[in-house]
Every structure is written in C-alpha cells, then in structure tokens.
C-alpha cells in the first residue's frame, strides 16, 4: 500500500524534513506504509550535497536550507508541485539507477498528459523542454528549459525527498541561484508554456502515471 497525502496549505521545509525522517524510520520498522506527499512550500532555496556556494547568487533573497539530498541548489515555492517520495526499495529492488530512471519516466508521463514532451539530457539532472519559440542556441539547437527537478536520498534503502514540477511558480524567484548548477539554460513552467494547468490537474496526472510506471515493481507484485 502507498499512502497519498495532500497538503492544501504551504508546509515549512523543516516540518517536511522532520516528517520524512520519521516516516522513513516507520517504514523501515514496519509501522507505516510507503508514502507519496503532494505539497507546496513557501519561497526558499535548498542546497544538496553537491551545492557550490558561488551558485547561491542572492543568499538574502529567501531562506536557505541544507537539504541533505543529492544535487545542488534548488528553488521551491508557491505554484510548484513538490512530491516527496517515501518508497521502500528493499521490496522494489535495490537498484538506484533504475529508481531514478523511473522517477524521470514518471515526470515525463505526467507532462505527456498535457501534450508536453519532457526529455532527459545527458549530464543534466531533471526533466527538460525544448523551446522552438526561443532563439536557437549557439550550437544551432533549440533552447532548452528545465521544468522539473529530481533530488533523492536513501536511508536503509528507503527513499525520501523527491521531485518538483513547475506548474505556475514565480520564475523570477529562480534568479537567486544557479538552478542545479546549470547557468546556460533557463527554467519554465506549464503556465509559462501557455497551458492553463492547475496543481490539482497535475496531481491527477501524477497519480495516474505513478500506477503506470511503478505498479509492476510494487511489493505485492514481487
């Protein structure tokens, strides 16, 4: 069983961290089911374990938290669907690479519900959208903007942290960091791409595509 939790109010980041840490312990000790938590945060920046101080270009803009997850600097804020993923890889296969690939596929399938082609780019974390409505890059290729971030940590083979999808955040808030250490590309959202999509619409797509991507690896299928 995977429990889905939906928070309508913005959740403080330290509260979310404490919840995830406790839930991971409870899952490991058999006291709780796996969990997917859908929420929003107030505006803030998080630093992953690979974050470089120089990539925090405006440290006074929003609170900055040490996330203790993989990756670099990330922004979270209103209009962004944050999905915290507490799944037990002891029963789903201890394959980190495959797990991350499944998370990427989950985001791509979710975006496909809105006729968007999300892509994975070699050497870059997250999910990207090619922009044929922007000037070409110097290499002659389409411009590419990031629409979703992925950052995961494992403890005793149970995942926490997760993914974030830009639905309708204030994109100027990303200007206080170099998102995920990548300065040569931009950031976009579903609404920025001209799609009148709500967080609730994205939640429906997330739940549908989760079953499609992960059901074959559920504990009951092993």
N, C-alpha and C positions, 0 to 999 in steps of 0.2 A: 504494500500500500504506500502510495505517495500522498502526503497531505499537502493541499494547496492552501496557502494563506494569502489573503489580500488585505493590505492596509490602505484605507482611504486617506488617512492623514499622513503628512510627512513624518518620517521616522528619523530621529537623531542618529548620526553614524555610530557613536559609541554604544547606543542602545542596540543597534543592529549587530555590532560585533559581539556584544555580550550574549545576545540571543543565539547567534550561530555557534559560538564556542560551546554553550550549554547543550544545544541540540546535537552537535557532533558527539559530545560525550554520551548523551542519552541514546543516540542511535547505536553507538558502539557497544553500550551496555544492555541493549535490547529493551530500553524503556520507552522508546518513541519510534514512530515511523519515519521514513525518509520524508523530505520536505522541500517544496518549492515556494518561495516567498516573493510575492509581487508587491513592490513599494516604490515610493519616491523619497528622495532626501531633500532637505534644504540645500541651498548652494554651498558646495565645498569641493576641495581637492583632496585626492588620496594619493599617497606615494607607495608604490610597490617596492619590492625588494631590489629592483634594478634601477630605481629612480636616480637621476642625476640632478644635483642641486641647481645647476645652471638652467635646467628645464622648467624650474619654477620661476617664471619671469615677473610675476606680480604677487609676491608672498603675502602682501597685506590685503589682498582683494577679498578672499574668503578663508575660512578656517582650513587648515591643512592637517590631515590625519595620516599616521603611519598605518597602512592597511595590512601589512604582513601577508600579502598575496604576491603572486608573480606579476611581473610587468613594471611599468614606470608610472608617470603621473597621469591621473585620470580626473575628469570633472564629473560630478553628479549634481543634479538639481531638478527643480520642478519641470515637468514636461518630458522627463526622461524615465522610461520604464526600466527600473532596476530589478533584476531577477536573481535572487540568491538561491543557490542550488546545493542542497544537502543530500547527496546520494551516496549509497554505500557500495563502493567499488569492490569490496570483499565478495559481494554476491553478484556483481555485474561484470566481473572480470578486471583484474588488476593491470589494466593497460592504459596508461596515462595518455599516450599519443592518440589512441582510438577515442578516448573520452573527450579530448579536446576537439578532435575531428567531428564527433557527434554534436558537440556544442555549436561548432561552426555551422554544421548542417542544419541544426535546429533553427538558428537565426536566419539562414538563407531560405529555408522552407517557410518561415514566418513571413519574411519580406515578400516571398512569392505570392502570398495571399493578396498582396496589394499591387501585383504586377510589377514588382521591382526585382531586378537581377542583382542580388548580393554576390560578391566574389571574395575569394581569399587570394591575397597577393603574396608571393614568395618574399620572405624576410620581413613581413609586416604582420603585426598581431591585429586581430579584429576582422570585421567584415566591411567591404568597400563597395562603393557605387561609382561606375564610370559615368562621367558627365559629358554628354555630347552638346550640352548647351553652354559650355565654357570654352575659352580659348584652349587650343592644343598645348600640351607640354612641349618643352624644348626638344624632346626626342620624337615629336610628331604624334605621340599617342594622346588619347583622350585624357582630360583631367580626371583625377580620382579623389573622391571624398569619403571619409570614414563615417559610417552610420551606426556602427555597433562596436563595443569594446568587450573583450573577454579577459578575465583575470581570475584564476582558480588557485586555491591552496588545498592540500590534502593533509589530513591528520588521521593516522591509523587507517588509511585508505578510505576515508570518508571525506567528500568534497565540501567546501564552503567557499564563500564569495561567489562570483558567477559572471553574469553578462549584463550589459546595459544597452538599450536601444533608444536612439534619439527619435522621439515622436514629435514633440514641439518644445524643446528647451530654448532658452535664450542663447543662441550660438555665440554671441559676443562673450559669454562667460568662459568660453574655451581659450580666450586670448591671454589669460593669466598663466598658462602653462604651454609647454610644447607637448601636445597630447601623445602619450606613448612614445615620446622621444622622436617623433616624425614631424619635421618642420616644412617639408617640401610639398605637403598635401593638405587639403582642407578638411572641414567637418561639415556634415549635412544632417538633415532630419527628414522624416516623412513629410512633414508640413512644408519644409523648405523646398522639397521636390514637387510641391504642388498638390499633395494628396491630403484631403480633409479628413485625417485619421485621428481618432481619439485613443487615449490609453486603454480604454475598455475594448476598442476594436482590436488593438494589439494583443490584449490578454486572451481574447477568444482565439486568435490565430496561434498564439503561443501554446495554449492547451491542446489544440488540435494537432499541431506539428510535433509536440512533445511525444504524444502517443505514437505517432508515425515513426519517429526516429528512435525512441528509447524502448518501446514496448517489447521488442524482441530480446532485450537484454535485462528485462525486469527479473527480480528474484524468482518469481513464480514460473518464469519460462526456462529457468536453469535446471 
